[in-house]
Amino acid sequence: MKKFTELLILSVLIMTANVCRAQNPAEQFMGMWTLDIEGGAVGWIGVHDDHGFIDADLLWRGGSVLPVSHVYFIDGKNMVATRTREIVKQKNNGEERKHVVTQIYEFQRNGKHLQGVMTAPAPNGMSVTKTKFAGWKLPDPPPAPDLSKVKYQNPVKLFNGKDLKDWSLVRPERVNGFEAVDGVMVNNPVQKGEKHIRYGNLRTNQEFYDFNLTIDVKVPEGSNSGIYLRGMYEVQILDSYGKDLDSHNMGAIYSRITPSVSAEKPAGEWQTLDITLCDRHVTVKLNGTTIIDNEPVYGPTGGAIIADVFKPGPIFLQGDHGKVSFRNIVLKPIIK
């Protein structure tokens, strides 16, 4: 009888635990999800428990990975996240009026996949825009690789110093501000006249998986750009000499990994980046100093053109921000 009672109690506990899990819709959304956004953009969301409250960090198209405003659930199965931003509108009399705009992200899960829609008010507030997206769950990155044991293929010279035949625009309809000048790839997105010119990003025609990339860069005062690894992870290029450490400074993985030390040179000087991407981990050396040491990168950065972290992709250079020069661009693929 005692044994039967113990078994009965154990069964009740198991059933209770299962019921609790079934009644907790948050569990099915926990973790990291990469998103393909309607129109070709990329996003990412990481859902986690923050001291008993469900919270999330979100990347949507461009910009940084930022906390959402709120997470809640509908009908015990669908997740909703909201994000707010403040905008300033100017009245005809010159006065300013601040508005808080709310974007609503609705998520439905189907196995390892998500589908959903983002709803946002139109600028005049008289209608809404809806953007569909789809995603899938990302596993955590594997343990950090032992880079001393990594073997490489022969180096690939990505820029021949004479022309851009090995490169093309990410979006062909944009204007190309890049040109080869005396062995240097120069991007100068100058605005001419009243009509705004939309300059484009430049990508390699080849695609790569894991690799070591070395590249020299010169950024003028106040300017910035970016180097995208596999079209997915942006290594920030910025005149950040003398600034406090930040995930948006020179050599950072944009808004994801902050350099451990500052190693920038003043604006206008040539600087050297040595970047290794291996098993979803990144190492960055800037001017001979290791500023990111084999750190995991959990998902795409703003402006990425590829959402799938397991796919190869191009190196692409940001061309729509400011003037910047590149040279000595050499990539060594990692042998898998």
Backbone as numpy.savetxt, mean C-alpha at the origin, in Angstrom:
# Nx Ny Nz CAx CAy CAz Cx Cy Cz
-22.22 -43.36 36.60 -23.05 -42.15 36.60 -22.19 -40.89 36.60
-21.12 -40.91 37.39 -20.22 -39.77 37.46 -19.60 -39.49 36.11
-19.16 -40.58 35.42 -18.53 -40.41 34.11 -19.53 -39.84 33.12
-20.79 -40.32 33.18 -21.83 -39.82 32.28 -22.07 -38.33 32.51
-22.11 -37.94 33.79 -22.33 -36.53 34.13 -21.21 -35.65 33.60
-19.96 -36.14 33.75 -18.81 -35.38 33.26 -18.87 -35.19 31.75
-19.25 -36.28 31.04 -19.36 -36.21 29.59 -20.47 -35.25 29.18
-21.58 -35.27 29.94 -22.68 -34.37 29.64 -22.26 -32.91 29.81
-21.54 -32.64 30.90 -21.08 -31.26 31.15 -20.13 -30.82 30.05
-19.22 -31.70 29.65 -18.26 -31.38 28.60 -18.99 -31.08 27.29
-20.00 -31.87 26.97 -20.76 -31.66 25.73 -21.47 -30.31 25.76
-22.03 -29.98 26.91 -22.72 -28.70 27.04 -21.75 -27.54 26.85
-20.55 -27.66 27.42 -19.54 -26.61 27.28 -19.12 -26.42 25.83
-18.94 -27.56 25.13 -18.55 -27.49 23.72 -19.65 -26.83 22.90
-20.90 -27.26 23.16 -22.02 -26.69 22.42 -22.16 -25.20 22.71
-21.95 -24.81 23.96 -22.03 -23.40 24.33 -20.97 -22.58 23.61
-19.75 -23.14 23.56 -18.65 -22.45 22.88 -18.95 -22.29 21.40
-19.50 -23.35 20.79 -19.84 -23.28 19.37 -20.92 -22.25 19.11
-21.92 -22.20 20.00 -22.99 -21.22 19.85 -22.43 -19.81 19.97
-21.53 -19.62 20.93 -20.93 -18.29 21.12 -20.16 -17.86 19.87
-19.41 -18.86 19.31 -18.67 -18.53 18.10 -19.63 -18.19 16.97
-20.71 -18.95 16.85 -21.69 -18.70 15.79 -22.35 -17.35 15.98
-22.49 -16.90 17.24 -23.14 -15.63 17.51 -22.18 -14.46 17.44
-20.91 -14.71 17.16 -19.93 -13.65 17.07 -19.51 -13.47 15.62
-20.19 -12.61 14.87 -19.90 -12.46 13.45 -18.53 -11.88 13.18
-17.92 -11.24 14.19 -16.61 -10.63 13.97 -15.54 -11.64 13.62
-15.67 -12.86 14.16 -14.62 -13.85 13.96 -14.37 -14.15 12.49
-15.42 -14.14 11.67 -15.25 -14.50 10.27 -14.56 -13.40 9.46
-14.44 -12.21 10.06 -13.80 -11.10 9.35 -12.42 -10.77 9.92
-12.04 -11.41 11.01 -10.76 -11.11 11.62 -9.60 -11.41 10.67
-8.55 -10.59 10.74 -7.37 -10.81 9.92 -7.24 -9.77 8.83
-6.42 -10.09 7.84 -6.09 -9.16 6.77 -6.74 -9.60 5.47
-7.25 -8.61 4.74 -7.92 -8.87 3.46 -7.39 -7.89 2.42
-7.04 -8.39 1.27 -6.62 -7.52 0.19 -7.80 -7.33 -0.76
-7.93 -6.12 -1.34 -9.14 -5.75 -2.06 -8.83 -5.31 -3.49
-9.59 -5.82 -4.43 -9.62 -5.30 -5.80 -10.82 -4.37 -5.91
-10.56 -3.10 -6.23 -11.61 -2.09 -6.26 -12.04 -1.84 -7.69
-13.32 -1.71 -7.89 -13.88 -1.43 -9.20 -13.14 -0.27 -9.86
-12.75 -0.45 -11.13 -12.01 0.58 -11.83 -10.52 0.35 -11.85
-10.05 -0.71 -11.16 -8.64 -1.06 -11.23 -7.79 -0.64 -10.05
-8.37 -0.05 -9.02 -7.60 0.37 -7.85 -7.45 -0.80 -6.86
-6.64 -0.55 -5.85 -6.30 -1.59 -4.86 -6.61 -1.07 -3.46
-7.05 -1.98 -2.59 -7.28 -1.64 -1.19 -6.85 -2.78 -0.27
-7.05 -2.55 1.02 -6.64 -3.54 2.04 -7.36 -3.18 3.33
-7.76 -4.20 4.08 -8.32 -3.95 5.41 -7.80 -5.00 6.38
-7.44 -4.55 7.57 -7.03 -5.44 8.64 -7.98 -5.29 9.81
-8.68 -6.36 10.17 -9.68 -6.33 11.24 -9.10 -7.00 12.47
-9.24 -6.36 13.64 -8.63 -6.90 14.85 -9.45 -6.52 16.08
-9.16 -7.21 17.17 -9.79 -6.94 18.46 -8.90 -5.98 19.24
-9.44 -4.85 19.60 -8.69 -3.85 20.36 -9.31 -3.73 21.75
-8.79 -4.55 22.69 -9.26 -4.55 24.08 -10.77 -4.75 24.18
-11.24 -5.75 23.44 -12.65 -6.08 23.51 -13.53 -5.37 22.50
-12.97 -4.43 21.74 -13.72 -3.73 20.72 -13.18 -4.13 19.34
-14.06 -4.33 18.38 -13.63 -4.66 17.03 -13.22 -3.37 16.32
-12.04 -3.38 15.75 -11.50 -2.20 15.08 -10.88 -2.65 13.76
-10.52 -1.70 12.92 -9.93 -2.06 11.63 -9.08 -0.91 11.12
-8.08 -1.27 10.32 -7.27 -0.31 9.58 -7.56 -0.52 8.11
-7.65 0.57 7.35 -8.12 0.48 5.97 -7.22 1.27 5.03
-6.93 0.67 3.89 -6.31 1.37 2.76 -7.34 1.36 1.64
-7.61 2.55 1.09 -8.59 2.64 0.00 -7.97 3.47 -1.12
-7.60 2.80 -2.19 -6.99 3.43 -3.36 -5.61 4.02 -3.02
-5.56 5.31 -2.73 -4.29 5.97 -2.45 -4.17 6.38 -1.00
-3.11 7.14 -0.72 -2.93 7.62 0.64 -2.38 6.57 1.58
-2.70 6.74 2.86 -2.12 5.91 3.91 -3.09 4.85 4.41
-2.54 3.88 5.12 -3.34 2.91 5.87 -3.77 3.62 7.15
-5.10 3.78 7.35 -5.60 4.57 8.47 -6.68 3.81 9.24
-6.82 4.09 10.53 -7.92 3.47 11.30 -9.27 3.91 10.75
-10.24 3.01 10.78 -11.60 3.39 10.42 -12.24 4.11 11.60
-13.38 4.74 11.36 -14.07 5.43 12.44 -14.83 4.46 13.33
-15.44 3.45 12.70 -16.28 2.53 13.46 -16.48 1.24 12.69
-16.66 0.13 13.41 -17.00 -1.16 12.82 -18.25 -1.69 13.52
-19.21 -2.14 12.75 -20.38 -2.77 13.35 -20.91 -3.85 12.41
-21.91 -4.62 12.88 -22.39 -5.77 12.13 -23.91 -5.70 11.96
-24.37 -6.22 10.81 -25.79 -6.22 10.47 -26.29 -7.66 10.36
-27.40 -7.95 11.01 -28.02 -9.27 10.93 -27.08 -10.39 11.38
-26.11 -10.04 12.19 -25.21 -11.05 12.72 -24.30 -11.69 11.69
-24.16 -11.07 10.50 -23.32 -11.72 9.48 -22.52 -10.74 8.62
-23.05 -9.58 8.31 -22.35 -8.65 7.44 -21.66 -7.56 8.25
-20.46 -7.18 7.82 -19.68 -6.17 8.53 -19.78 -4.84 7.80
-19.84 -3.78 8.59 -19.85 -2.43 8.06 -18.74 -1.64 8.74
-17.94 -0.94 7.94 -16.92 -0.03 8.48 -17.21 1.36 7.94
-17.00 2.36 8.77 -17.18 3.74 8.32 -15.86 4.49 8.47
-15.68 5.43 7.57 -14.51 6.31 7.68 -14.97 7.73 7.39
-14.51 8.67 8.19 -14.92 10.06 8.02 -13.72 10.93 7.68
-14.00 12.00 6.96 -12.96 13.00 6.69 -13.62 14.37 6.65
-12.86 15.35 7.03 -13.38 16.72 7.07 -13.01 17.46 5.80
-13.99 18.11 5.19 -13.72 18.93 4.03 -14.17 20.35 4.34
-13.58 21.31 3.64 -13.92 22.71 3.83 -14.49 23.25 2.53
-15.69 23.81 2.60 -16.33 24.42 1.44 -16.39 25.93 1.64
-16.19 26.62 0.53 -16.20 28.07 0.61 -17.51 28.62 0.04
-18.16 29.47 0.81 -19.41 30.08 0.35 -19.11 31.22 -0.62
-20.16 31.70 -1.28 -20.00 32.79 -2.25 -19.47 34.06 -1.60
-19.77 34.23 -0.31 -19.29 35.44 0.37 -17.88 35.29 0.93
-17.25 34.16 0.61 -15.87 33.94 1.05 -15.73 33.21 2.37
-16.85 33.05 3.09 -16.80 32.33 4.36 -16.59 30.83 4.12
-15.97 30.17 5.09 -15.72 28.74 4.97 -16.67 27.96 5.86
-17.06 26.80 5.39 -17.94 25.90 6.14 -17.33 24.51 6.13
-17.16 23.95 7.31 -16.57 22.62 7.43 -17.66 21.55 7.42
-17.39 20.47 6.69 -18.31 19.34 6.64 -17.55 18.06 6.96
-18.22 17.14 7.63 -17.65 15.81 7.88 -18.34 14.84 6.93
-17.56 14.26 6.03 -18.09 13.33 5.03 -17.86 11.91 5.53
-18.90 11.09 5.46 -18.81 9.70 5.91 -18.86 8.75 4.72
-17.88 7.86 4.66 -17.88 6.79 3.68 -18.27 5.50 4.39
-19.13 4.71 3.75 -19.64 3.48 4.35 -19.18 2.29 3.51
-18.51 1.35 4.16 -17.99 0.16 3.48 -18.75 -1.06 4.02
-19.48 -1.74 3.15 -20.25 -2.92 3.53 -19.55 -4.17 3.01
-19.34 -5.14 3.91 -18.60 -6.35 3.58 -19.49 -7.59 3.77
-19.45 -8.47 2.79 -20.08 -9.78 2.90 -19.00 -10.83 2.67
-19.01 -11.86 3.50 -18.00 -12.91 3.36 -18.60 -14.16 2.72
-17.84 -14.74 1.80 -18.20 -16.02 1.19 -16.95 -16.89 1.17
-16.78 -17.73 2.20 -15.57 -18.54 2.32 -14.36 -17.66 2.57
-13.32 -17.80 1.74 -12.12 -17.00 1.89 -12.21 -15.68 1.14
-13.38 -15.38 0.61 -13.53 -14.20 -0.22 -14.50 -13.20 0.39
-14.30 -11.94 0.02 -15.21 -10.86 0.40 -15.79 -10.23 -0.85
-16.96 -9.68 -0.71 -17.48 -8.78 -1.72 -18.22 -7.67 -0.99
-18.27 -6.52 -1.63 -18.93 -5.43 -0.95 -19.05 -4.19 -1.80
-19.50 -3.13 -1.16 -19.69 -1.86 -1.85 -19.37 -0.72 -0.90
-18.74 0.32 -1.45 -18.47 1.53 -0.68 -19.44 2.61 -1.15
-20.13 3.25 -0.21 -21.09 4.30 -0.52 -20.58 5.61 0.06
-20.58 6.65 -0.78 -20.12 7.96 -0.34 -21.02 9.03 -0.94
-21.22 10.13 -0.23 -22.06 11.21 -0.79 -21.34 11.93 -1.93
-22.12 12.36 -2.90 -21.57 13.20 -3.96 -21.17 14.55 -3.37
-20.28 15.29 -4.04 -19.82 16.57 -3.49 -20.94 17.54 -3.14
-22.05 17.52 -3.92 -23.14 18.46 -3.63 -24.14 17.91 -2.63
-23.95 16.65 -2.20 -24.83 16.06 -1.22 -26.19 15.64 -1.75
-26.39 15.73 -3.06 -27.70 15.43 -3.64 -27.82 14.00 -4.14
-26.75 13.25 -4.08 -26.77 11.86 -4.52 -25.60 11.13 -3.86
-25.46 9.84 -4.17 -24.35 9.07 -3.64 -23.65 8.35 -4.78
-22.40 8.00 -4.53 -21.66 7.15 -5.45 -21.45 5.80 -4.78
-21.51 4.76 -5.58 -21.30 3.41 -5.06 -20.16 2.75 -5.84
-19.22 2.18 -5.12 -18.07 1.52 -5.73 -17.98 0.09 -5.22
-18.01 -0.86 -6.13 -17.94 -2.26 -5.74 -16.49 -2.68 -5.53
-16.31 -3.69 -4.70 -14.97 -4.26 -4.49 -15.10 -5.74 -4.15
-14.02 -6.45 -4.34 -13.94 -7.87 -3.99 -12.58 -8.12 -3.36
-12.52 -9.10 -2.46 -11.24 -9.35 -1.78 -11.12 -10.78 -1.34
-9.94 -11.09 -0.82 -9.70 -12.42 -0.29 -8.75 -12.31 0.90
-8.79 -13.33 1.74 -8.04 -13.28 3.00 -6.57 -13.56 2.76
-5.75 -12.79 3.47 -4.31 -12.96 3.39 -3.79 -13.72 4.61
-2.95 -14.71 4.41 -2.28 -15.32 5.57 -1.24 -14.37 6.12
-0.87 -14.57 7.37 0.22 -13.78 7.93 1.49 -14.04 7.14
2.40 -13.07 7.07 3.68 -13.33 6.41 4.42 -14.48 7.09
5.22 -15.24 6.33 6.01 -16.31 6.94 7.12 -15.73 7.82
7.86 -16.58 8.53 9.00 -16.06 9.30 10.00 -15.33 8.39
10.74 -14.42 8.99 11.71 -13.65 8.21 12.73 -14.58 7.56
13.01 -14.38 6.28 13.98 -15.24 5.59 15.41 -14.96 6.07
16.26 -15.97 5.94 17.69 -15.80 6.22 18.34 -15.29 4.94
18.55 -13.99 4.87 19.05 -13.39 3.65 20.48 -13.81 3.31
21.20 -14.32 4.30 22.57 -14.79 4.03 22.57 -16.05 3.17
21.44 -16.73 3.09 21.35 -17.96 2.31 20.64 -17.77 0.97
20.21 -16.54 0.71 19.48 -16.26 -0.53 20.45 -16.25 -1.70
20.04 -16.86 -2.82 20.84 -16.87 -4.04 20.12 -16.08 -5.13
20.93 -15.46 -6.00 20.39 -14.56 -7.00 20.71 -15.02 -8.42
19.84 -14.64 -9.33 20.13 -14.81 -10.74 21.04 -13.67 -11.21
21.39 -13.67 -12.46 22.24 -12.61 -12.99 21.53 -11.26 -12.91
22.28 -10.20 -12.68 21.67 -8.87 -12.58 20.99 -8.45 -13.88
19.90 -7.70 -13.72 19.16 -7.15 -14.86 19.27 -5.63 -14.80
19.84 -5.03 -15.85 19.96 -3.58 -15.90 18.65 -3.01 -16.43
17.89 -2.34 -15.58 16.55 -1.91 -15.96 16.53 -0.63 -16.79
17.58 0.16 -16.71 17.66 1.41 -17.47 19.00 1.46 -18.18
18.95 1.55 -19.51 20.19 1.52 -20.30 20.90 2.86 -20.39
20.31 3.90 -19.83 20.95 5.21 -19.83 20.73 6.01 -21.10
20.12 5.40 -22.12 19.97 6.07 -23.42 18.52 6.37 -23.80
17.60 5.46 -23.41 16.20 5.64 -23.78 15.32 4.89 -22.80
14.01 4.92 -23.04 13.05 4.30 -22.14 12.34 3.12 -22.81
13.05 2.42 -23.70 12.41 1.34 -24.45 11.98 0.17 -23.56
12.59 0.03 -22.38 12.23 -1.06 -21.47 11.15 -0.66 -20.46
10.57 0.53 -20.66 9.58 1.06 -19.74 8.34 1.52 -20.50
7.22 1.61 -19.81 5.99 2.12 -20.41 5.13 2.75 -19.32
4.20 3.58 -19.72 3.29 4.20 -18.76 2.33 3.17 -18.17
2.08 3.27 -16.87 1.08 2.41 -16.23 -0.29 2.67 -16.85
-0.59 3.92 -17.08 -1.86 4.31 -17.72 -1.51 5.08 -19.00
-1.64 4.43 -20.14 -1.18 5.03 -21.40 -1.82 6.37 -21.74
-2.99 6.65 -21.18 -3.67 7.91 -21.51 -3.04 9.11 -20.80
-2.17 8.85 -19.83 -1.51 9.94 -19.11 -0.32 10.48 -19.92
0.20 11.63 -19.49 1.35 12.25 -20.14 2.64 11.73 -19.50
3.62 11.41 -20.32 4.90 10.91 -19.82 5.84 12.08 -19.53
6.21 12.23 -18.26 7.16 13.29 -17.89 8.59 12.81 -17.78
8.82 11.52 -18.08 10.16 10.94 -17.96 10.92 11.04 -19.29
12.23 11.22 -19.19 13.11 11.16 -20.35 14.51 10.78 -19.92
15.28 10.23 -20.85 16.67 9.88 -20.59 17.56 11.06 -20.98
18.36 11.53 -20.02 19.23 12.69 -20.25 20.62 12.38 -19.71
21.59 12.20 -20.60 22.98 11.98 -20.19 23.12 10.86 -19.17
22.49 9.73 -19.44 22.61 8.57 -18.57 21.73 8.60 -17.35
20.84 9.57 -17.25 19.97 9.72 -16.08 18.51 9.71 -16.55
17.66 9.03 -15.80 16.22 9.08 -16.05 15.64 10.22 -15.23
15.13 11.23 -15.92 14.64 12.44 -15.26 13.13 12.54 -15.44
12.43 12.78 -14.35 10.99 13.05 -14.41 10.76 14.49 -14.00
10.08 15.24 -14.86 9.84 16.66 -14.57 8.39 17.00 -14.93
7.46 16.71 -14.02 6.03 16.92 -14.32 5.61 18.38 -14.18
6.05 19.19 -15.12 5.78 20.63 -15.05 4.39 20.93 -15.58
3.69 21.78 -14.88 2.38 22.24 -15.33 2.57 23.47 -16.22
1.94 23.42 -17.42 2.08 24.51 -18.39 0.70 25.04 -18.74
0.50 26.32 -18.51 -0.78 26.91 -18.86 -1.85 26.63 -17.80
-3.10 26.92 -18.13 -4.20 26.80 -17.17 -4.72 25.38 -17.05
-4.68 24.61 -18.14 -5.21 23.25 -18.09 -4.25 22.32 -17.38
-4.77 21.59 -16.37 -3.93 20.71 -15.56 -3.50 19.50 -16.38
-2.20 19.21 -16.38 -1.65 18.07 -17.09 -1.57 16.88 -16.13
-2.13 15.75 -16.52 -2.11 14.55 -15.69 -0.93 13.67 -16.12
0.14 13.75 -15.34 1.32 12.94 -15.64 1.15 11.53 -15.11
1.85 10.58 -15.74 1.68 9.18 -15.40 2.88 8.56 -14.71
2.66 7.39 -14.13 3.72 6.59 -13.52 4.36 5.70 -14.59
5.63 5.43 -14.43 6.38 4.65 -15.42 6.74 3.29 -14.83
6.49 2.22 -15.59 6.73 0.86 -15.12 7.66 0.10 -16.06
8.34 -0.89 -15.48 9.15 -1.78 -16.31 8.22 -2.67 -17.13
8.66 -3.01 -18.34 7.89 -3.96 -19.14 7.97 -5.36 -18.55
9.09 -5.67 -17.91 9.25 -6.95 -17.25 8.57 -6.95 -15.88
8.23 -8.15 -15.42 7.68 -8.31 -14.07 8.57 -9.25 -13.27
8.56 -9.07 -11.96 9.47 -9.79 -11.08 8.73 -10.26 -9.83
9.32 -11.23 -9.15 8.75 -11.71 -7.89 9.60 -11.16 -6.74
10.50 -11.94 -6.18 11.38 -11.44 -5.12 12.73 -11.07 -5.73
13.41 -10.09 -5.13 14.61 -9.55 -5.77 15.38 -8.63 -4.83
16.56 -8.25 -5.29 17.31 -7.13 -4.71 17.38 -6.05 -5.78
17.08 -4.82 -5.38 17.08 -3.68 -6.30 18.01 -2.61 -5.76
18.93 -2.15 -6.60 19.76 -1.00 -6.24 19.44 0.13 -7.21
19.36 1.33 -6.68 18.98 2.48 -7.50 19.48 3.76 -6.85
20.00 4.66 -7.68 20.40 5.98 -7.21 19.27 6.96 -7.51
19.05 7.88 -6.59 17.97 8.84 -6.76 18.42 10.21 -6.28
17.97 11.24 -6.98 18.22 12.62 -6.57 16.89 13.36 -6.55
16.55 13.89 -5.39 15.26 14.57 -5.23 15.51 16.02 -4.82
14.96 16.99 -5.58 15.15 18.40 -5.24 14.44 18.78 -3.93
14.71 19.96 -3.45 14.09 20.44 -2.22 12.57 20.47 -2.36
11.89 19.86 -1.37 10.44 19.87 -1.32 9.75 18.89 -2.25
10.52 18.11 -3.00 9.90 17.21 -3.97 9.75 15.81 -3.40
8.99 14.96 -4.11 8.84 13.58 -3.68 8.40 12.70 -4.84
8.60 11.39 -4.66 8.22 10.39 -5.64 8.09 9.07 -4.90
8.14 7.97 -5.63 8.07 6.67 -4.99 8.55 5.58 -5.94
9.10 4.51 -5.36 9.51 3.33 -6.11 8.62 2.19 -5.66
7.83 1.63 -6.57 6.92 0.55 -6.21 7.54 -0.80 -6.54
7.61 -1.66 -5.53 8.15 -3.01 -5.67 7.02 -3.94 -6.09
7.19 -4.63 -7.22 6.15 -5.51 -7.77 4.83 -4.76 -7.99
4.90 -3.46 -8.19 3.70 -2.68 -8.41 2.80 -2.61 -7.19
3.37 -2.89 -6.02 2.54 -3.12 -4.83 2.99 -2.35 -3.60
4.28 -2.35 -3.31 4.79 -1.73 -2.09 5.62 -0.50 -2.46
5.23 0.66 -1.96 5.94 1.88 -2.29 7.08 2.17 -1.29
8.28 2.31 -1.83 9.40 2.84 -1.07 9.39 4.34 -1.30
9.18 5.10 -0.25 8.99 6.54 -0.38 10.29 7.24 -0.79
10.15 8.18 -1.72 11.24 9.07 -2.12 10.81 10.48 -1.73
11.55 11.11 -0.84 11.10 12.39 -0.30 12.30 13.20 0.20
12.20 14.49 0.05 13.15 15.39 0.69 12.77 15.50 2.17
13.28 14.54 2.97 12.93 14.53 4.40 14.17 14.70 5.28
15.22 15.24 4.73 16.46 15.44 5.50 16.19 16.32 6.73
16.63 15.83 7.90 16.48 16.60 9.14 15.15 16.44 9.83
14.23 15.67 9.23 12.92 15.50 9.86 12.91 14.31 10.82
11.96 14.31 11.76 11.81 13.20 12.69 11.41 11.94 11.93
11.71 10.78 12.51 11.36 9.51 11.89 9.86 9.42 11.64
9.52 8.90 10.46 8.11 8.82 10.09 7.95 7.78 8.98
6.78 7.17 8.90 6.54 6.15 7.87 6.30 6.76 6.50
6.45 8.09 6.39 6.30 8.75 5.09 7.61 9.40 4.65
8.71 9.10 5.33 10.00 9.69 5.01 10.75 8.87 3.97
11.86 9.42 3.53 12.73 8.77 2.54 13.08 7.35 2.97
12.81 6.38 2.08 13.17 4.99 2.33 12.14 4.19 3.10
11.09 4.84 3.61 10.03 4.12 4.33 9.19 3.30 3.36
8.55 2.23 3.86 7.48 1.60 3.12 6.24 2.40 3.45
5.74 3.12 2.48 4.82 4.22 2.70 3.65 3.86 3.62
3.59 4.53 4.74 2.56 4.44 5.78 2.51 3.09 6.47
3.47 2.19 6.16 3.47 0.86 6.76 4.68 0.61 7.65
5.88 0.91 7.16 7.09 0.62 7.94 7.93 1.89 8.07
8.17 2.30 9.30 8.98 3.49 9.58 10.46 3.11 9.67
11.34 3.84 9.02 12.78 3.57 9.18 13.20 3.63 10.64
14.16 2.78 10.99 14.64 2.75 12.38 15.61 3.89 12.67
16.25 4.39 11.63 17.18 5.52 11.77 17.04 6.41 10.55
17.51 7.64 10.66 17.52 8.56 9.53 18.88 8.47 8.83
18.84 8.34 7.51 20.10 8.25 6.75 20.05 9.09 5.49
19.08 10.03 5.42 18.95 10.86 4.24 20.14 11.82 4.08
20.34 12.22 2.84 21.24 13.32 2.52 20.40 14.55 2.20
21.02 15.72 2.23 20.26 16.93 1.88 19.71 16.86 0.46
18.66 17.63 0.21 18.04 17.68 -1.12 19.07 18.05 -2.17
18.89 17.45 -3.35 19.77 17.77 -4.47 21.01 16.90 -4.58
21.26 16.04 -3.59 22.41 15.14 -3.65 21.95 13.75 -4.09
22.86 13.05 -4.79 22.56 11.66 -5.17 22.56 10.78 -3.92
21.55 9.91 -3.83 21.43 8.98 -2.72 21.23 7.57 -3.28
21.68 6.57 -2.55 21.63 5.19 -3.02 20.71 4.35 -2.14
19.79 3.66 -2.78 18.90 2.71 -2.10 19.27 1.29 -2.51
19.33 0.42 -1.52 19.56 -1.01 -1.73 18.40 -1.73 -1.06
17.52 -2.31 -1.87 16.24 -2.83 -1.38 16.13 -4.32 -1.69
15.78 -5.11 -0.67 15.56 -6.54 -0.87 14.13 -6.88 -0.46
13.40 -7.48 -1.40 12.06 -7.99 -1.14 12.11 -9.51 -1.21
11.80 -10.19 -0.10 11.90 -11.64 -0.05 10.88 -12.19 0.94
10.02 -13.08 0.47 9.02 -13.74 1.33 8.20 -12.74 2.14
7.73 -11.71 1.45 6.88 -10.67 2.06 7.59 -9.94 3.20
8.91 -9.88 3.13 9.72 -9.10 4.06 10.59 -8.13 3.25
10.85 -6.96 3.82 11.59 -5.93 3.12 12.79 -5.47 3.95
13.91 -5.33 3.27 15.10 -4.72 3.86 15.47 -3.53 2.99
15.70 -2.38 3.63 16.08 -1.17 2.90 17.35 -0.61 3.51
18.35 -0.42 2.64 19.57 0.29 3.03 19.58 1.61 2.28
19.77 2.69 3.01 19.83 4.02 2.42 21.21 4.61 2.67
21.91 4.88 1.60 23.27 5.44 1.69 24.18 4.59 2.58
24.01 3.27 2.47 24.87 2.33 3.20 24.39 1.98 4.59
23.34 2.61 5.08 22.81 2.35 6.42 21.50 1.56 6.32
21.39 0.48 7.08 20.15 -0.29 7.10 19.10 0.46 7.91
18.03 0.85 7.23 16.98 1.62 7.91 15.71 0.78 8.12
15.56 -0.30 7.35 14.49 -1.29 7.56 15.13 -2.66 7.44
15.04 -3.45 8.50 15.82 -4.69 8.58 14.91 -5.91 8.55
14.65 -6.42 7.34 13.93 -7.68 7.16 12.58 -7.67 7.87
11.84 -6.58 7.67 10.55 -6.39 8.34 9.40 -6.93 7.47
8.37 -7.53 8.10 7.23 -8.00 7.31 6.41 -6.84 6.78
5.90 -6.98 5.56 5.00 -5.98 4.99 3.66 -6.68 4.78
2.62 -6.14 5.40 1.37 -6.87 5.55 0.41 -6.71 4.37
0.65 -5.76 3.52 -0.25 -5.59 2.40 0.18 -4.44 1.52
-0.57 -4.18 0.44 -0.21 -3.12 -0.50 -0.20 -1.75 0.16
0.46 -0.82 -0.50 0.46 0.57 -0.07 -0.40 1.39 -1.04
-0.70 2.62 -0.67 -1.53 3.47 -1.51 -0.95 3.66 -2.89
-1.81 3.57 -3.90 -1.36 3.72 -5.28 -0.92 2.44 -5.94
-1.00 1.31 -5.22 -0.60 0.03 -5.79 -1.48 -0.31 -6.99
-0.91 -1.08 -7.93 -1.68 -1.51 -9.10 -1.95 -3.01 -9.06
-1.40 -3.70 -8.07 -1.61 -5.15 -7.91 -2.02 -5.41 -6.46
-3.11 -6.18 -6.27 -3.59 -6.48 -4.93 -3.07 -7.81 -4.41
-2.79 -8.75 -5.31 -2.39 -10.10 -4.93 -0.92 -10.13 -4.55
-0.64 -10.31 -3.25 0.74 -10.27 -2.77 1.57 -11.48 -3.20
0.94 -12.44 -3.86 1.66 -13.63 -4.32 1.94 -13.59 -5.81
1.61 -12.49 -6.47 1.86 -12.38 -7.90 3.12 -11.56 -8.18
3.82 -11.85 -9.27 4.92 -10.97 -9.69 4.36 -9.66 -10.20
5.20 -8.66 -10.30 4.76 -7.36 -10.80 5.94 -6.53 -11.23
5.70 -5.37 -11.79 6.78 -4.51 -12.29 7.39 -3.65 -11.19
8.52 -3.08 -11.50 9.00 -1.92 -10.75 8.33 -0.71 -11.41
7.69 0.15 -10.60 7.22 1.37 -11.24 7.58 2.59 -10.41
7.80 3.68 -11.13 8.27 4.93 -10.55 7.15 5.96 -10.61
6.92 6.61 -9.50 5.84 7.59 -9.43 6.22 8.82 -10.24
5.32 9.22 -11.12 5.66 10.32 -12.01 4.77 11.53 -11.92
3.80 11.53 -11.00 2.81 12.61 -10.97 2.97 13.54 -9.77
4.09 13.43 -9.05 4.26 14.25 -7.85 5.22 15.42 -8.07
6.50 15.12 -8.21 7.49 16.20 -8.34 8.69 15.76 -9.15
9.59 16.67 -9.37 10.79 16.38 -10.14 11.70 15.43 -9.36
12.25 14.46 -10.06 13.14 13.48 -9.43 13.98 12.84 -10.53
15.19 12.41 -10.18 16.09 11.77 -11.14 16.53 10.41 -10.63
16.70 9.46 -11.55 17.12 8.11 -11.21 18.28 7.69 -12.12
19.14 6.82 -11.60 20.21 6.25 -12.41 20.65 4.93 -11.77
21.46 4.17 -12.53 22.04 2.92 -12.02 20.96 1.99 -11.41
19.96 1.68 -12.22 18.83 0.86 -11.75 19.11 -0.60 -12.12
19.46 -1.40 -11.11 19.87 -2.79 -11.35 19.09 -3.72 -10.42
18.52 -4.78 -10.98 17.72 -5.73 -10.21 18.31 -7.14 -10.33
18.41 -7.82 -9.19 18.86 -9.22 -9.17 17.71 -10.10 -8.67
17.08 -10.89 -9.55 16.00 -11.78 -9.11 16.51 -12.83 -8.15
15.68 -13.14 -7.16 16.02 -14.18 -6.19 15.63 -15.54 -6.76
16.52 -16.51 -6.63 16.25 -17.87 -7.10 15.39 -18.56 -6.08
14.25 -19.09 -6.52 13.32 -19.79 -5.64 13.46 -21.30 -5.82
